[in-house]
Amino acid sequence: MGNQMFQYAIARIIAEKNGYKFYLPNVGEPPFPHPEDPNHHLYNYFPNLDRGEIDGGLLYQYQENPQQIFDPNIFSIPNFTRIYGYYQTEKYFDGFEDKLKEWFRLDLDDVTKGLLEKYPVEDYCYIHFRVHVFGEGQTYISLKFYLDAIEKVKEINPNIKILVITEDVDITKNVFKDVECEVISNDMMVDYNLLYYSKYCIISPSTFSWWAAWLSDKHITVAPENWIYYDKPERGCFPADVKSNKFIYV
């Protein structure tokens, strides 16, 4: 979902800057899954999102560079261009920050509301622990990041309590076995909303939690230095320009 949010954002921003129409394929249209397997399509999670419209055939294509380095030339592409890539950087959003918040706005559901009451955002730091982050056999970044991030949050609120939000409770409890915390897992969009409404937030190298943190105002958001290469600093940051000025990195 987070990857598609970046792709939607770049397509719509280019369109608005140039007076073009934009369009993202529906479920079942290449490259998205079969209609009976809609688990990875943006419109299922943001039902009020403007889907755009097709107003002509595709004549050109534009491919993002492999390191995902910010490329301002994309705003000069001609109409009827198909865009390939991820475009994971806020540098493309300049001047569109408020519009993005409106495009990806969600109403507060009852389940999320109940959990926010159980774990008040002024008392808890919400951590997103993503078990499956990246390939090469790496399933999650090391615990050191989360411990250092917690210490950074405690500089602001020494009495903060810890709530870890994850898709795999058993693995997460094992990783955080020596950390005083609570661990929960919910429907995906409930977890997204919890991270969105949090005020103290620690995110994993995941576009899912990147967006949940970026779209809302927080006391602090802590993210891993070098993003998915946190444990391999010699490789630099990847994606190259994923860092946000709204986050603190450790």
N, C-alpha and C positions, 0 to 999 in steps of 0.2 A: 504493500500500500504506500509506504513512504517513498519508494522509488517512483511510483506512478504520480505521486503528488509533485515531485520535482519536474517530471516530464509534462504534466498538465500545466504547471506554472510557466515553464519556458514557452510552451506553445501559445498559451493565451496572451502572455506578455508581448511576444513578438507580434501577434496578430493585432493587439490593441495599439502598439507603437506604430504600426504600418498601415492600419486601416484594412487589414485582411480579415477573413473569416478563419476560424481554426476548427479542428476536428480530431478527436481521439476515437479510435475504433471501439465499437461495442463488443461485449462478450461474444465470442464465436468468430469475430473478424480477426484476421492475422494482425499482430502476432499474439493475440490473447487466447485464453483457453476455450475449450468447448463450452457451449451454453449450459451444459449440465454440470460444469465444474467452475462456478463463478467465484471461487474463493480468493482470486487474486485480481480483482478488478475494482478500480477506484469508485465507480458509480454505485457499487453495492454498499459502500460505507458512507458516501456523501450523496444521498439520493436527490438533494436539491441543487446539485452542481450543474451549471450550464454545460451541456455536452457539445456545444458548437454545432456546426453544420457543414456539409460538403457543398461546395459551389463550383466544382470543376475537377478535372483530372490532375494527377500528379505528374509534373514535368521534370522536377529536379529532386535531388536528395542532398542532405547535409549530414556529415558524420562527425561526431564529437571526437576530439583528440584522445588518445588512450589514457593519459594521465588526468583527464577531466579538468584541465587548466582553463580558467575563465577566458572566454573568447568573445570580445565585444562585436566581432564581425558577424555574429549570428543575427544581430538585429538588422543587418542589411541584406539578408537572403531574400530572393524573389518570392512572390506569391506562388502557390501550388508546389511547395517544397515539402518533401517528407523528411522529418528530422529523426536521426538515429542517435541514441546516447542517453546519458543519465542527467547531466547538467546539475550536479549536486553542489551548488554554492549560492550563497545569498547575494553574491555580486551581481547576479542577473536580476535581482529584485528591486534595485534602486528606484525609488519613487512609487513602487507598487506594494509596499509593506501593508498599508491599510486595506488595500483591495484583496490581498491574499488572506488576510484575517477574515474578511467577509466571505470570500469564495469558499473557504474551508471551515466555516462556522457550523457548529453542531449544537443542538439543544441538549440541555442536561437531562439525562434519563434518570428514572427512579432508582435503579440499582446503583449507579454512580453516586447519586445524592446520598443514599444510605451509607455508602462506604466513606464518603467525605465527612459525614457526621461521626462515623466510628473512628476515623483517623483524621482528626482536624489538621488542616494544612498549615496552621501556625505552630503545631506541636510536632509534626512528623516531617522528616525528609523522605520523599518518595524516590526510590532507586529503581531504575529499569535495568534488570539483569537479563540480557538476551543470551540464550544458550547457543543458538545457531547464528553466528555472526558472519563468518567468512570461510572460504575454502582452505585448502592446504592442510586439512586435518585439524584446524583450529576451531574449537567449538565455542570458546568464550575467552575474553582477555583475562589476565591474571587478577587475583584478588587484591593485589597491591594498589591498583588504581582505585578501587572502591574504598579501601581503607584510607588512602590519602585524600580522596574526595570527601569522605565523611569528616576528616579532620578540618578540611577547608570550610565545610558548612558549619562546623562547631565554632569556628572563629566568629561567626555571626550570631549563632544561637547555641551556647554551650549545653543547654538542656534538651536539645533536639532528640527525638526518638526516631527510629529507623523502620521504614516499611519498604520491603523489597517486592516489586511487582515483576512477575516472570511468567513464561509459558511452561516451565518445567519446575514444579515445586520440589521434587525429590533431589534433583541435581543442585538446585539453588540452596536448599537447606544444608546440603553437604558442604558446599563451597563456603557458606556463611556460618558454619557450625560454631565458630568461636566469636561471632559477632552478635551482640544483643539486638535482636530485630524480630520482626514478624514478616512472614512470607505469604503472599497471596497470589492467586491466579484466577482470572475471570474471562468472560467473553472478550475478544480482542478489542472491541470498541469501548468497552468499559475500562479496560486497562489504559487505552489511549486517552480517554477523558480524565481518568485519575491523574495521569502525568500532565495533561493540559492544565488542570485546575490546581496542581500543586504549586507551592510557593518556594519550597526548598527542593531542588530536583538534581539528581545525579543520573546522567544518561549513559547508556552503552553506545558503542559505535554502530548505531542503527538509525536508518532514516526514519523509522517509526517513532522513536523517542526524540530524534532531532526536531521533527515537525511539532510534536506535542509540546516541546519546550520552547521552540522558536516562536510559535504563534501566540503565546500568552506572556503576560508580564509576571515576573518572578522576583523574589528576593535574591536568589542565586541559582544558576545552573552550572554544574561542573561536568566537564566532558573530558575524554581521554586524549592526551597529547598524541599526535600522529594518527589519531582515529583508529582505523583497523590495524595499523602497524604499531600500536602502543607497545607491544612486547618485542618489536623489531625496529627500534629507532633508527638503525643504520639505513633503513629503507626509506626514511622520510615519511611525510604525511600522504595518505591516500584515502579518498580522492584528494588531489593536490590542493584545492581551494575550498574544502568542506568546512573549514573553521569559520565560526560565526563570531562577530564582535559582541554578541549578546551573552556568550558563554565564557566561563573561566576554564582553563585547561591545566591539568596536572599529570 
